[in-house]
Amino acid sequence: MSAPDLVTPIAASTEQWVNAAGAIVIALVVAFLLDRALSRRGMQLAEAVTRGELSPETDTRLRFIRRLVYAVIIALGVAVALSNFGSISRLAGSLLASGAIAAAVLGFAARQTLANFVAGIMLAITQPLRVGDWVFVEDQYGVVDDIRLTYTFLRTPGGQQVVIPNEKPASGILRNDTLGDGVVGLDVGIWLPASADAGRAVVVLTEATGQSVTVAEVTVEGVRLAVGGERCPPPERAAREAALRLQCLGRLREAGLLASPE
């Protein structure tokens, strides 16, 4: 093969890579600019309507829309980049020719991701939880830091980040302490030995706390008392419940209903 015959394929290959890189760079730039524009638009709306702060509903929807637009633009850029390569285009054509099989394989492989993505859309529309809300998702409690395309980020009172698939809050039982009047009542469980006098314990704790105390559960291992408390904002709940729990345990020990720690 002569030198001119080698130069043509090399030049064509270089052009393909340059076009592909250009398509991805353009997609990144467009996605970044649109994301910034949507963010600025949100702040302008906040300043004009809500005195500088986005409502939780608007903030949640705006974040989701920004990320959805960003992902779509990047996906289009990658598709344009790959279309510059003839071998990949031929492969895509052969896959499209057997579209039913390809769709079945891709759908099975990405079923969980697609389910979380659809759940993310439903969360953005129906908003059972919003950015800034204090929620229980299964056994996790915390404030919603972010709702992304497929995952919800929860920050616990201890500062830990919990990443939850969107399908969990969308299809499971969710408790939102921020909805309504924005305050929650305290609910502390205190366990007594089975041999302890539960009736006396109820009287002692009622007098000590001034709150409602009830027998919530009786098992062979012991008795669980439910102690209520004054209503407070959700961010204060963990600390207030911990203080109430310590108060109850201390009073029960003083009354001889619980053994003192050695």
Secondary structure, DSSP 8 states (H G I E B T S, - for coil): --HHHHHHHHHHHHHHHHHHHHHHHHHHHHHHHHHHHHHHHHHHHHHHHSTT---HHHHHHHHHHHHHHHHHHHHHHHHHHHTT-HHHHHHHHHHHHTHHHHHHHHHHHTHHHHHHHHHHHHHHHH-SS-TT-EEEETTEEEEEEEE-SSEEEEE-TTS-EEEEETHHHHHS-EEESSSTTS-EEEEEEEEEETTS-HHHHHHHHHHHH-S-EEEEEE-SSEEEEEEEEEEE-GGGHHHHHHHHHHHHHHHHHHTTSS----
